[in-house]
């Protein structure tokens, strides 16, 4: 909860990646309160009021995932909605001449994005594709699987673009960047 709050304010891309990890951790706990308590909540070793907030947060997400039938896969609706908002912002940056640096960074990602779109034609959201790819590589690394140099290069380009997007999105949410 504490990490999620901070990432939501400062780096929207890292927030998505963190929340995907939380979803998977809740699945690993099989949505059982005692496992969530022992494996997730008690790991924080924080003050009692914070522990209560953390517990409520994890249990709330767990309940929401069960309500949305996400026991095996998928992402929470509020994350999908936020991801669409970030994608719309991404499209704005691509169309606005004031963001030529962002557009140049995007060009480095286009080939890999095109390949991902062919592999996952049902996903029209390029930000979703990049976040999913980065998270997928994270999972592969945890499993100690081999990752090709081409994939590593693509992920590096995605990370660069998402980093720039996150800074701009944060500025937009703070009111420091106006869109017309």
OpenMM code with the backbone's topology and positions (N, CA, C; nanometers):
from openmm import Vec3, app, unit

residues = "UNK UNK UNK UNK UNK UNK UNK UNK UNK UNK UNK UNK UNK UNK UNK UNK UNK UNK UNK UNK UNK UNK UNK UNK UNK UNK UNK UNK UNK UNK UNK UNK UNK UNK UNK UNK UNK UNK UNK UNK UNK UNK UNK UNK UNK UNK UNK UNK UNK UNK UNK UNK UNK UNK UNK UNK UNK UNK UNK UNK UNK UNK UNK UNK UNK UNK UNK UNK UNK UNK UNK UNK UNK UNK UNK UNK UNK UNK UNK UNK UNK UNK UNK UNK UNK UNK UNK UNK UNK UNK UNK UNK UNK UNK UNK UNK UNK UNK UNK UNK UNK UNK UNK UNK UNK UNK UNK UNK UNK UNK UNK UNK UNK UNK UNK UNK UNK UNK UNK UNK UNK UNK UNK UNK UNK UNK UNK UNK UNK UNK UNK UNK UNK UNK UNK UNK UNK UNK UNK UNK UNK UNK UNK UNK UNK UNK UNK UNK UNK UNK UNK UNK UNK UNK UNK UNK UNK UNK UNK UNK UNK UNK UNK UNK UNK UNK UNK UNK UNK UNK UNK UNK UNK UNK UNK UNK UNK UNK UNK UNK".split()
positions = [
    Vec3(0.0825, -0.1187, 0.0000),
    Vec3(0.0000, 0.0000, 0.0000),
    Vec3(0.0866, 0.1247, 0.0000),
    Vec3(0.1863, 0.1271, 0.0865),
    Vec3(0.2727, 0.2438, 0.0969),
    Vec3(0.3510, 0.2646, -0.0321),
    Vec3(0.4032, 0.1565, -0.0850),
    Vec3(0.4790, 0.1640, -0.2101),
    Vec3(0.3857, 0.2029, -0.3240),
    Vec3(0.2678, 0.1423, -0.3281),
    Vec3(0.1718, 0.1720, -0.4343),
    Vec3(0.1333, 0.3197, -0.4342),
    Vec3(0.1073, 0.3751, -0.3163),
    Vec3(0.0709, 0.5170, -0.3079),
    Vec3(0.1811, 0.6063, -0.3629),
    Vec3(0.3041, 0.5758, -0.3247),
    Vec3(0.4172, 0.6573, -0.3708),
    Vec3(0.4362, 0.6437, -0.5212),
    Vec3(0.4334, 0.5222, -0.5712),
    Vec3(0.4525, 0.5001, -0.7152),
    Vec3(0.3397, 0.5636, -0.7956),
    Vec3(0.2176, 0.5586, -0.7444),
    Vec3(0.1038, 0.6189, -0.8153),
    Vec3(0.1258, 0.7683, -0.8350),
    Vec3(0.1865, 0.8327, -0.7359),
    Vec3(0.2116, 0.9769, -0.7440),
    Vec3(0.3313, 1.0103, -0.8318),
    Vec3(0.4337, 0.9258, -0.8294),
    Vec3(0.5613, 0.9637, -0.8892),
    Vec3(0.5953, 0.8950, -1.0207),
    Vec3(0.5464, 0.7713, -1.0416),
    Vec3(0.5851, 0.6982, -1.1625),
    Vec3(0.4747, 0.5993, -1.1993),
    Vec3(0.3876, 0.6416, -1.2873),
    Vec3(0.2698, 0.5629, -1.3219),
    Vec3(0.3065, 0.4269, -1.3824),
    Vec3(0.4142, 0.4195, -1.4580),
    Vec3(0.4557, 0.2921, -1.5177),
    Vec3(0.4986, 0.1934, -1.4100),
    Vec3(0.5778, 0.2398, -1.3150),
    Vec3(0.6190, 0.1531, -1.2047),
    Vec3(0.4982, 0.1139, -1.1193),
    Vec3(0.4017, 0.2022, -1.1089),
    Vec3(0.2791, 0.1710, -1.0351),
    Vec3(0.2087, 0.0506, -1.0977),
    Vec3(0.1947, 0.0519, -1.2309),
    Vec3(0.1296, -0.0619, -1.2968),
    Vec3(0.2071, -0.1910, -1.2708),
    Vec3(0.3383, -0.1849, -1.2865),
    Vec3(0.4198, -0.3038, -1.2654),
    Vec3(0.4084, -0.3530, -1.1207),
    Vec3(0.4090, -0.2619, -1.0277),
    Vec3(0.3951, -0.2987, -0.8872),
    Vec3(0.2578, -0.3627, -0.8610),
    Vec3(0.1543, -0.3033, -0.9152),
    Vec3(0.0196, -0.3567, -0.8930),
    Vec3(0.0016, -0.4933, -0.9590),
    Vec3(0.0648, -0.5155, -1.0734),
    Vec3(0.0593, -0.6480, -1.1354),
    Vec3(0.1237, -0.7506, -1.0424),
    Vec3(0.2339, -0.7111, -0.9803),
    Vec3(0.3005, -0.8003, -0.8870),
    Vec3(0.2101, -0.8282, -0.7664),
    Vec3(0.1449, -0.7264, -0.7152),
    Vec3(0.0527, -0.7450, -0.6018),
    Vec3(-0.0600, -0.8408, -0.6407),
    Vec3(-0.1152, -0.8236, -0.7599),
    Vec3(-0.2206, -0.9155, -0.8054),
    Vec3(-0.1699, -1.0600, -0.8049),
    Vec3(-0.0491, -1.0798, -0.8564),
    Vec3(0.0071, -1.2152, -0.8597),
    Vec3(0.0366, -1.2681, -0.7199),
    Vec3(0.0797, -1.1813, -0.6297),
    Vec3(0.1035, -1.2241, -0.4916),
    Vec3(-0.0269, -1.2667, -0.4243),
    Vec3(-0.1334, -1.1932, -0.4492),
    Vec3(-0.2635, -1.2309, -0.3933),
    Vec3(-0.3102, -1.3640, -0.4509),
    Vec3(-0.2839, -1.3855, -0.5783),
    Vec3(-0.3185, -1.5150, -0.6388),
    Vec3(-0.2359, -1.6262, -0.5737),
    Vec3(-0.1070, -1.5993, -0.5506),
    Vec3(-0.0213, -1.6992, -0.4874),
    Vec3(-0.0706, -1.7321, -0.3466),
    Vec3(-0.1304, -1.6343, -0.2791),
    Vec3(-0.1888, -1.6556, -0.1455),
    Vec3(-0.3279, -1.7174, -0.1544),
    Vec3(-0.3740, -1.7427, -0.2756),
    Vec3(-0.5050, -1.8040, -0.3016),
    Vec3(-0.6188, -1.7258, -0.2361),
    Vec3(-0.5979, -1.5964, -0.2157),
    Vec3(-0.6977, -1.5057, -0.1593),
    Vec3(-0.7385, -1.5450, -0.0172),
    Vec3(-0.6566, -1.6252, 0.0486),
    Vec3(-0.6844, -1.6694, 0.1848),
    Vec3(-0.6326, -1.5655, 0.2831),
    Vec3(-0.7210, -1.5130, 0.3679),
    Vec3(-0.6808, -1.4063, 0.4611),
    Vec3(-0.5585, -1.4400, 0.5462),
    Vec3(-0.5501, -1.5635, 0.5944),
    Vec3(-0.4365, -1.5987, 0.6802),
    Vec3(-0.3048, -1.5971, 0.6032),
    Vec3(-0.3066, -1.6386, 0.4775),
    Vec3(-0.1851, -1.6335, 0.3957),
    Vec3(-0.1492, -1.4894, 0.3604),
    Vec3(-0.2486, -1.4104, 0.3269),
    Vec3(-0.2249, -1.2685, 0.2973),
    Vec3(-0.1636, -1.2000, 0.4193),
    Vec3(-0.2195, -1.2289, 0.5345),
    Vec3(-0.1686, -1.1707, 0.6601),
    Vec3(-0.0220, -1.2085, 0.6810),
    Vec3(0.0079, -1.3391, 0.6737),
    Vec3(0.1426, -1.3874, 0.7038),
    Vec3(0.2448, -1.3538, 0.5960),
    Vec3(0.2049, -1.3655, 0.4705),
    Vec3(0.3005, -1.3480, 0.3617),
    Vec3(0.3172, -1.2033, 0.3158),
    Vec3(0.2134, -1.1230, 0.3339),
    Vec3(0.2193, -0.9868, 0.2809),
    Vec3(0.2137, -0.8798, 0.3901),
    Vec3(0.1123, -0.8836, 0.4732),
    Vec3(0.0903, -0.7763, 0.5714),
    Vec3(0.2015, -0.7711, 0.6753),
    Vec3(0.2337, -0.8843, 0.7336),
    Vec3(0.3308, -0.8857, 0.8438),
    Vec3(0.4742, -0.8580, 0.7977),
    Vec3(0.4977, -0.8602, 0.6682),
    Vec3(0.6317, -0.8321, 0.6153),
    Vec3(0.6720, -0.6863, 0.6337),
    Vec3(0.5743, -0.6005, 0.6586),
    Vec3(0.6019, -0.4570, 0.6703),
    Vec3(0.6596, -0.4172, 0.8062),
    Vec3(0.6320, -0.4928, 0.9120),
    Vec3(0.6822, -0.4584, 1.0457),
    Vec3(0.6621, -0.3113, 1.0779),
    Vec3(0.5410, -0.2633, 1.0634),
    Vec3(0.5149, -0.1210, 1.0844),
    Vec3(0.4268, -0.0994, 1.2068),
    Vec3(0.3996, 0.0266, 1.2341),
    Vec3(0.3140, 0.0633, 1.3475),
    Vec3(0.1751, 0.0023, 1.3286),
    Vec3(0.1050, -0.0143, 1.4392),
    Vec3(-0.0244, -0.0833, 1.4338),
    Vec3(-0.1260, -0.0145, 1.3441),
    Vec3(-0.1292, 0.1203, 1.3449),
    Vec3(-0.2277, 0.1886, 1.2596),
    Vec3(-0.1938, 0.1663, 1.1123),
    Vec3(-0.0654, 0.1682, 1.0800),
    Vec3(-0.0240, 0.1434, 0.9420),
    Vec3(-0.0502, -0.0024, 0.9048),
    Vec3(-0.0243, -0.0934, 0.9961),
    Vec3(-0.0506, -0.2352, 0.9711),
    Vec3(-0.1979, -0.2576, 0.9405),
    Vec3(-0.2838, -0.1910, 1.0113),
    Vec3(-0.4279, -0.2020, 0.9867),
    Vec3(-0.4617, -0.1502, 0.8475),
    Vec3(-0.4042, -0.0382, 0.8088),
    Vec3(-0.4281, 0.0175, 0.6749),
    Vec3(-0.3765, -0.0767, 0.5668),
    Vec3(-0.2583, -0.1327, 0.5895),
    Vec3(-0.1990, -0.2256, 0.4926),
    Vec3(-0.2863, -0.3502, 0.4803),
    Vec3(-0.3292, -0.4034, 0.5919),
    Vec3(-0.4162, -0.5222, 0.5919),
    Vec3(-0.5456, -0.4921, 0.5148),
    Vec3(-0.6070, -0.3791, 0.5459),
    Vec3(-0.7315, -0.3412, 0.4784),
    Vec3(-0.7104, -0.3271, 0.3286),
    Vec3(-0.5965, -0.2719, 0.2906),
    Vec3(-0.5663, -0.2523, 0.1484),
    Vec3(-0.5541, -0.3865, 0.0772),
    Vec3(-0.4726, -0.4764, 0.1323),
    Vec3(-0.4557, -0.6085, 0.0702),
    Vec3(-0.5880, -0.6863, 0.0680),
    Vec3(-0.6599, -0.6853, 0.1784),
    Vec3(-0.7870, -0.7580, 0.1828),
    Vec3(-0.8882, -0.6961, 0.0857),
    Vec3(-0.8875, -0.5647, 0.0757),
    Vec3(-0.9771, -0.4972, -0.0184),
    Vec3(-0.9460, -0.5352, -0.1627),
    Vec3(-0.8175, -0.5360, -0.1971),
    Vec3(-0.7787, -0.5774, -0.3331),
    Vec3(-0.8139, -0.7231, -0.3579),
    Vec3(-0.7916, -0.8057, -0.2574),
    Vec3(-0.8233, -0.9473, -0.2690),
    Vec3(-0.9723, -0.9667, -0.2963),
    Vec3(-1.0555, -0.8999, -0.2196),
    Vec3(-1.2008, -0.9097, -0.2387),
    Vec3(-1.2421, -0.8587, -0.3762),
    Vec3(-1.1820, -0.7481, -0.4178),
    Vec3(-1.2135, -0.6906, -0.5483),
    Vec3(-1.1743, -0.7860, -0.6608),
    Vec3(-1.0582, -0.8477, -0.6480),
    Vec3(-1.0158, -0.9438, -0.7495),
    Vec3(-1.1119, -1.0621, -0.7573),
    Vec3(-1.1579, -1.1084, -0.6431),
    Vec3(-1.2536, -1.2190, -0.6442),
    Vec3(-1.3865, -1.1756, -0.7059),
    Vec3(-1.4330, -1.0552, -0.6713),
    Vec3(-1.5574, -1.0035, -0.7299),
    Vec3(-1.5470, -0.9917, -0.8815),
    Vec3(-1.4290, -0.9514, -0.9295),
    Vec3(-1.4086, -0.9330, -1.0731),
    Vec3(-1.3635, -1.0619, -1.1421),
    Vec3(-1.3639, -1.1714, -1.0667),
    Vec3(-1.3296, -1.3047, -1.1212),
    Vec3(-1.1881, -1.3072, -1.1800),
    Vec3(-1.0939, -1.2561, -1.1028),
    Vec3(-0.9553, -1.2489, -1.1476),
    Vec3(-0.8665, -1.3472, -1.0720),
    Vec3(-0.9238, -1.4593, -1.0296),
    Vec3(-0.8479, -1.5556, -0.9514),
    Vec3(-0.7301, -1.6143, -1.0290),
    Vec3(-0.7435, -1.6296, -1.1592),
    Vec3(-0.6387, -1.6947, -1.2374),
    Vec3(-0.5563, -1.5989, -1.3226),
    Vec3(-0.6182, -1.4941, -1.3708),
    Vec3(-0.5453, -1.4003, -1.4565),
    Vec3(-0.6266, -1.2729, -1.4729),
    Vec3(-0.5653, -1.1760, -1.5385),
    Vec3(-0.6320, -1.0496, -1.5648),
    Vec3(-0.5946, -0.9435, -1.4631),
    Vec3(-0.6449, -0.8235, -1.4888),
    Vec3(-0.6113, -0.7094, -1.4045),
    Vec3(-0.7382, -0.6389, -1.3585),
    Vec3(-0.7273, -0.5771, -1.2440),
    Vec3(-0.8401, -0.5054, -1.1847),
    Vec3(-0.8923, -0.3968, -1.2785),
    Vec3(-1.0217, -0.3767, -1.2781),
    Vec3(-1.0842, -0.2782, -1.3663),
    Vec3(-1.0296, -0.1374, -1.3456),
    Vec3(-1.0036, -0.0984, -1.2206),
    Vec3(-0.9536, 0.0366, -1.2000),
    Vec3(-0.8150, 0.0536, -1.2613),
    Vec3(-0.7356, -0.0549, -1.2668),
    Vec3(-0.6049, -0.0471, -1.3329),
    Vec3(-0.6210, -0.0375, -1.4846),
    Vec3(-0.7144, -0.1144, -1.5383),
    Vec3(-0.7398, -0.1084, -1.6828),
    Vec3(-0.7898, 0.0299, -1.7236),
    Vec3(-0.8770, 0.0885, -1.6429),
    Vec3(-0.9273, 0.2229, -1.6735),
    Vec3(-0.8155, 0.3264, -1.6684),
    Vec3(-0.7313, 0.3173, -1.5670),
    Vec3(-0.6182, 0.4093, -1.5560),
    Vec3(-0.5219, 0.3892, -1.6719),
    Vec3(-0.5028, 0.2660, -1.7109),
    Vec3(-0.4145, 0.2362, -1.8236),
    Vec3(-0.4674, 0.2987, -1.9526),
    Vec3(-0.5977, 0.2997, -1.9703),
    Vec3(-0.6575, 0.3651, -2.0870),
    Vec3(-0.6355, 0.5164, -2.0815),
    Vec3(-0.6452, 0.5728, -1.9636),
    Vec3(-0.6193, 0.7163, -1.9485),
    Vec3(-0.4742, 0.7493, -1.9844),
    Vec3(-0.3814, 0.6657, -1.9393),
    Vec3(-0.2399, 0.6872, -1.9704),
    Vec3(-0.2158, 0.6681, -2.1200),
    Vec3(-0.2833, 0.5717, -2.1804),
    Vec3(-0.2708, 0.5511, -2.3252),
    Vec3(-0.3208, 0.6735, -2.4020),
    Vec3(-0.4323, 0.7300, -2.3606),
    Vec3(-0.4826, 0.8516, -2.4249),
    Vec3(-0.3808, 0.9650, -2.4131),
    Vec3(-0.3170, 0.9748, -2.2983),
    Vec3(-0.2146, 1.0769, -2.2777),
    Vec3(-0.0953, 1.0497, -2.3694),
    Vec3(-0.0554, 0.9243, -2.3814),
    Vec3(0.0517, 0.8821, -2.4728),
    Vec3(0.0188, 0.9259, -2.6162),
    Vec3(-0.1040, 0.9020, -2.6587),
    Vec3(-0.1462, 0.9423, -2.7941),
    Vec3(-0.1376, 1.0930, -2.8108),
    Vec3(-0.1738, 1.1670, -2.7068),
    Vec3(-0.1624, 1.3130, -2.7109),
    Vec3(-0.0165, 1.3537, -2.7321),
    Vec3(0.0746, 1.2926, -2.6588),
    Vec3(0.2167, 1.3264, -2.6720),
    Vec3(0.2683, 1.2944, -2.8124),
    Vec3(0.2182, 1.1864, -2.8701),
    Vec3(0.2624, 1.1489, -3.0051),
    Vec3(0.2114, 1.2449, -3.1116),
    Vec3(0.1008, 1.3109, -3.0859),
    Vec3(0.0394, 1.3989, -3.1851),
    Vec3(0.0776, 1.5454, -3.1679),
    Vec3(0.1388, 1.5794, -3.0563),
    Vec3(0.1686, 1.7193, -3.0265),
    Vec3(0.3136, 1.7503, -3.0620),
    Vec3(0.3334, 1.8506, -3.1465),
    Vec3(0.4680, 1.8859, -3.1945),
    Vec3(0.5627, 1.9295, -3.0832),
    Vec3(0.5106, 1.9660, -2.9687),
    Vec3(0.5946, 2.0097, -2.8563),
    Vec3(0.6675, 1.8933, -2.7885),
    Vec3(0.6362, 1.7709, -2.8274),
    Vec3(0.6955, 1.6542, -2.7619),
    Vec3(0.7760, 1.5695, -2.8608),
    Vec3(0.8596, 1.6347, -2.9380),
    Vec3(0.9398, 1.5659, -3.0397),
    Vec3(1.0383, 1.4668, -2.9772),
    Vec3(1.0907, 1.4959, -2.8580),
    Vec3(1.1805, 1.4009, -2.7909),
    Vec3(1.1061, 1.2710, -2.7597),
    Vec3(0.9840, 1.2845, -2.7110),
    Vec3(0.9019, 1.1671, -2.6813),
    Vec3(0.8757, 1.0885, -2.8102),
    Vec3(0.8469, 1.1597, -2.9165),
    Vec3(0.8173, 1.0959, -3.0447),
    Vec3(0.9402, 1.0226, -3.0993),
    Vec3(1.0592, 1.0784, -3.0807),
    Vec3(1.1826, 1.0111, -3.1242),
    Vec3(1.2051, 0.8837, -3.0419),
    Vec3(1.1800, 0.8921, -2.9138),
    Vec3(1.1953, 0.7744, -2.8276),
    Vec3(1.0947, 0.6665, -2.8681),
    Vec3(0.9750, 0.7089, -2.9026),
    Vec3(0.8711, 0.6163, -2.9455),
    Vec3(0.9137, 0.5425, -3.0726),
    Vec3(0.9779, 0.6126, -3.1648),
    Vec3(1.0207, 0.5497, -3.2905),
    Vec3(1.1130, 0.4309, -3.2655),
    Vec3(1.1927, 0.4382, -3.1592),
    Vec3(1.2821, 0.3276, -3.1248),
    Vec3(1.2031, 0.2032, -3.0826),
    Vec3(1.0807, 0.2233, -3.0411),
    Vec3(0.9966, 0.1135, -2.9912),
    Vec3(0.9051, 0.0556, -3.0980),
    Vec3(0.8920, 0.1229, -3.2089),
    Vec3(0.7882, 0.0874, -3.3056),
    Vec3(0.7990, -0.0540, -3.3613),
    Vec3(0.9186, -0.0994, -3.3949),
    Vec3(0.9329, -0.2336, -3.4513),
    Vec3(0.8898, -0.3394, -3.3494),
    Vec3(0.9404, -0.3277, -3.2281),
    Vec3(0.9042, -0.4251, -3.1249),
    Vec3(0.7546, -0.4183, -3.0934),
    Vec3(0.6995, -0.2971, -3.0906),
    Vec3(0.5555, -0.2826, -3.0670),
    Vec3(0.4749, -0.3474, -3.1792),
    Vec3(0.5196, -0.3303, -3.3006),
    Vec3(0.4525, -0.3915, -3.4147),
    Vec3(0.4513, -0.5438, -3.4013),
    Vec3(0.5635, -0.5993, -3.3576),
    Vec3(0.5711, -0.7446, -3.3379),
    Vec3(0.4773, -0.7899, -3.2253),
    Vec3(0.4706, -0.7119, -3.1180),
    Vec3(0.3803, -0.7455, -3.0083),
    Vec3(0.2345, -0.7366, -3.0519),
    Vec3(0.2031, -0.6350, -3.1334),
    Vec3(0.0653, -0.6206, -3.1826),
    Vec3(0.0248, -0.7410, -3.2664),
    Vec3(0.1189, -0.7958, -3.3431),
    Vec3(0.0886, -0.9147, -3.4229),
    Vec3(0.0666, -1.0361, -3.3333),
    Vec3(0.1419, -1.0424, -3.2255),
    Vec3(0.1306, -1.1555, -3.1346),
    Vec3(0.0054, -1.1465, -3.0474),
    Vec3(-0.0341, -1.0221, -3.0137),
    Vec3(-0.1514, -0.9982, -2.9287),
    Vec3(-0.2447, -0.8991, -2.9980),
    Vec3(-0.3100, -0.9414, -3.1066),
    Vec3(-0.3921, -0.8478, -3.1852),
    Vec3(-0.5123, -0.7913, -3.1097),
    Vec3(-0.5544, -0.8575, -3.0033),
    Vec3(-0.6700, -0.8084, -2.9277),
    Vec3(-0.6336, -0.6897, -2.8388),
    Vec3(-0.5050, -0.6617, -2.8220),
    Vec3(-0.4604, -0.5504, -2.7380),
    Vec3(-0.4237, -0.4320, -2.8263),
    Vec3(-0.5062, -0.3286, -2.8223),
    Vec3(-0.4822, -0.2095, -2.9033),
    Vec3(-0.4015, -0.1043, -2.8291),
    Vec3(-0.3879, -0.1205, -2.6997),
    Vec3(-0.3230, -0.0222, -2.6149),
    Vec3(-0.1721, -0.0497, -2.6096),
    Vec3(-0.0934, 0.0383, -2.6730),
    Vec3(0.0514, 0.0181, -2.6779),
    Vec3(0.1157, 0.0242, -2.5397),
    Vec3(0.0615, 0.1043, -2.4525),
    Vec3(0.1158, 0.1125, -2.3179),
    Vec3(0.0942, -0.0205, -2.2468),
    Vec3(-0.0229, -0.0780, -2.2641),
    Vec3(-0.0517, -0.2109, -2.2084),
    Vec3(0.0484, -0.3136, -2.2602),
    Vec3(0.0754, -0.3109, -2.3893),
    Vec3(0.1706, -0.4054, -2.4481),
    Vec3(0.3087, -0.3910, -2.3860),
    Vec3(0.3542, -0.2675, -2.3695),
    Vec3(0.4874, -0.2449, -2.3129),
    Vec3(0.4937, -0.2867, -2.1660),
    Vec3(0.3927, -0.2504, -2.0900),
    Vec3(0.3890, -0.2881, -1.9482),
    Vec3(0.3865, -0.4408, -1.9357),
    Vec3(0.3026, -0.5059, -2.0160),
    Vec3(0.2946, -0.6517, -2.0128),
    Vec3(0.4284, -0.7151, -2.0501),
    Vec3(0.4961, -0.6585, -2.1504),
    Vec3(0.6252, -0.7132, -2.1930),
    Vec3(0.7293, -0.6992, -2.0815),
    Vec3(0.7350, -0.5841, -2.0202),
    Vec3(0.8316, -0.5625, -1.9118),
    Vec3(0.7999, -0.6563, -1.7954),
    Vec3(0.6729, -0.6683, -1.7607),
    Vec3(0.6359, -0.7568, -1.6507),
    Vec3(0.6676, -0.9026, -1.6861),
    Vec3(0.6431, -0.9389, -1.8107),
    Vec3(0.6735, -1.0745, -1.8553),
    Vec3(0.8218, -1.1072, -1.8431),
    Vec3(0.9069, -1.0126, -1.8788),
    Vec3(1.0514, -1.0335, -1.8659),
    Vec3(1.0902, -1.0434, -1.7184),
    Vec3(1.0266, -0.9613, -1.6348),
    Vec3(1.0493, -0.9687, -1.4904),
    Vec3(1.0197, -1.1105, -1.4396),
    Vec3(0.9076, -1.1668, -1.4814),
    Vec3(0.8699, -1.3016, -1.4389),
    Vec3(0.9698, -1.4043, -1.4927),
    Vec3(1.0114, -1.3878, -1.6180),
    Vec3(1.1103, -1.4801, -1.6742),
    Vec3(1.2412, -1.4756, -1.5960),
    Vec3(1.2824, -1.3552, -1.5558),
    Vec3(1.4052, -1.3433, -1.4762),
    Vec3(1.3901, -1.4135, -1.3419),
    Vec3(1.2724, -1.4005, -1.2803),
    Vec3(1.2487, -1.4700, -1.1539),
    Vec3(1.2603, -1.6215, -1.1703),
    Vec3(1.2178, -1.6685, -1.2866),
    Vec3(1.2247, -1.8116, -1.3157),
    Vec3(1.3625, -1.8534, -1.3666),
    Vec3(1.4532, -1.7552, -1.3769),
    Vec3(1.5897, -1.7775, -1.4257),
    Vec3(1.5915, -1.8343, -1.5676),
    Vec3(1.4996, -1.7846, -1.6508),
    Vec3(1.4934, -1.8274, -1.7897),
    Vec3(1.5822, -1.7376, -1.8760),
    Vec3(1.6220, -1.7885, -1.9895),
    Vec3(1.7060, -1.7138, -2.0817),
    Vec3(1.6215, -1.6106, -2.1554),
    Vec3(1.6775, -1.4912, -2.1670),
    Vec3(1.6095, -1.3816, -2.2362),
    Vec3(1.7024, -1.3352, -2.3479),
    Vec3(1.6496, -1.3285, -2.4697),
    Vec3(1.7331, -1.2940, -2.5846),
    Vec3(1.7802, -1.1488, -2.5772),
    Vec3(1.8905, -1.1222, -2.6450),
    Vec3(1.9430, -0.9856, -2.6500),
    Vec3(1.8438, -0.8909, -2.7158),
    Vec3(1.7739, -0.9397, -2.8176),
    Vec3(1.6730, -0.8566, -2.8844),
    Vec3(1.5608, -0.8169, -2.7897),
    Vec3(1.5185, -0.9114, -2.7076),
    Vec3(1.4139, -0.8822, -2.6093),
    Vec3(1.4638, -0.7815, -2.5072),
    Vec3(1.5858, -0.7994, -2.4619),
    Vec3(1.6436, -0.7060, -2.3640),
    Vec3(1.6515, -0.5658, -2.4236),
    Vec3(1.6917, -0.5554, -2.5499),
    Vec3(1.6970, -0.4245, -2.6164),
    Vec3(1.5581, -0.3615, -2.6261),
    Vec3(1.4596, -0.4418, -2.6644),
    Vec3(1.3228, -0.3907, -2.6755),
    Vec3(1.2720, -0.3427, -2.5399),
    Vec3(1.2967, -0.4208, -2.4374),
    Vec3(1.2517, -0.3848, -2.3027),
    Vec3(1.3201, -0.2566, -2.2565),
    Vec3(1.4455, -0.2423, -2.2900),
    Vec3(1.5184, -0.1197, -2.2552),
    Vec3(1.4565, 0.0016, -2.3243),
    Vec3(1.4218, -0.0129, -2.4509),
    Vec3(1.3555, 0.0967, -2.5233),
    Vec3(1.2180, 0.1270, -2.4641),
    Vec3(1.1435, 0.0222, -2.4316),
    Vec3(1.0127, 0.0418, -2.3692),
    Vec3(1.0272, 0.1161, -2.2361),
    Vec3(1.1257, 0.0746, -2.1581),
    Vec3(1.1468, 0.1370, -2.0267),
    Vec3(1.1803, 0.2853, -2.0419),
    Vec3(1.2612, 0.3185, -2.1429),
    Vec3(1.2944, 0.4589, -2.1671),
    Vec3(1.1720, 0.5411, -2.2028),
    Vec3(1.0893, 0.4872, -2.2896),
    Vec3(0.9679, 0.5581, -2.3291),
    Vec3(0.8720, 0.5716, -2.2107),
    Vec3(0.8525, 0.4637, -2.1374),
    Vec3(0.7609, 0.4671, -2.0239),
    Vec3(0.8101, 0.5600, -1.9139),
    Vec3(0.9405, 0.5702, -1.8994),
    Vec3(0.9964, 0.6629, -1.8006),
    Vec3(0.9613, 0.8072, -1.8368),
    Vec3(0.9799, 0.8419, -1.9626),
    Vec3(0.9463, 0.9765, -2.0094),
    Vec3(0.7965, 1.0007, -2.0002),
    Vec3(0.7185, 0.9021, -2.0387),
    Vec3(0.5735, 0.9123, -2.0282),
    Vec3(0.5322, 0.9365, -1.8835),
    Vec3(0.5931, 0.8636, -1.7915),
    Vec3(0.5580, 0.8757, -1.6499),
    Vec3(0.5868, 1.0153, -1.5952),
    Vec3(0.6996, 1.0716, -1.6334),
    Vec3(0.7334, 1.2078, -1.5890),
    Vec3(0.6296, 1.3061, -1.6410),
    Vec3(0.5981, 1.2956, -1.7683),
    Vec3(0.4995, 1.3864, -1.8279),
    Vec3(0.3606, 1.3663, -1.7678),
    Vec3(0.3235, 1.2417, -1.7433),
    Vec3(0.1916, 1.2142, -1.6859),
    Vec3(0.1826, 1.2692, -1.5435),
    Vec3(0.2882, 1.2534, -1.4681),
    Vec3(0.2912, 1.3078, -1.3326),
    Vec3(0.2763, 1.4604, -1.3358),
    Vec3(0.3480, 1.5246, -1.4274),
    Vec3(0.3361, 1.6705, -1.4428),
    Vec3(0.1949, 1.7103, -1.4835),
    Vec3(0.1360, 1.6320, -1.5709),
    Vec3(-0.0017, 1.6572, -1.6137),
    Vec3(-0.0972, 1.6480, -1.4945),
    Vec3(-0.0832, 1.5441, -1.4146),
    Vec3(-0.1727, 1.5275, -1.3002),
    Vec3(-0.1539, 1.6369, -1.1951),
    Vec3(-0.0328, 1.6889, -1.1851),
    Vec3(-0.0059, 1.7978, -1.0894),
    Vec3(-0.0508, 1.9320, -1.1423),
    Vec3(-0.0897, 1.9372, -1.2704),
    Vec3(-0.1325, 2.0620, -1.3300),
    Vec3(-0.0187, 2.1418, -1.3908),
    Vec3(0.1025, 2.0856, -1.3910),
    Vec3(0.2187, 2.1553, -1.4450),
    Vec3(0.2273, 2.1422, -1.5975),
    Vec3(0.1467, 2.0531, -1.6537),
    Vec3(0.1454, 2.0322, -1.7983),
    Vec3(-0.0006, 2.0366, -1.8424),
    Vec3(-0.0297, 2.1283, -1.9268),
    Vec3(-0.1681, 2.1438, -1.9757),
    Vec3(-0.1811, 2.0798, -2.1127),
    Vec3(-0.2923, 2.0106, -2.1331),
    Vec3(-0.3201, 1.9589, -2.2671),
    Vec3(-0.4393, 2.0338, -2.3241),
    Vec3(-0.4323, 2.0521, -2.4524),
    Vec3(-0.5354, 2.1343, -2.5191),
    Vec3(-0.6209, 2.0490, -2.6102),
] * unit.nanometer
topology = app.Topology()
chain = topology.addChain("A")
for resn in residues:
    res = topology.addResidue(resn, chain)
    for name in ("N", "CA", "C"):
        topology.addAtom(name, app.Element.getBySymbol(name[0]), res)
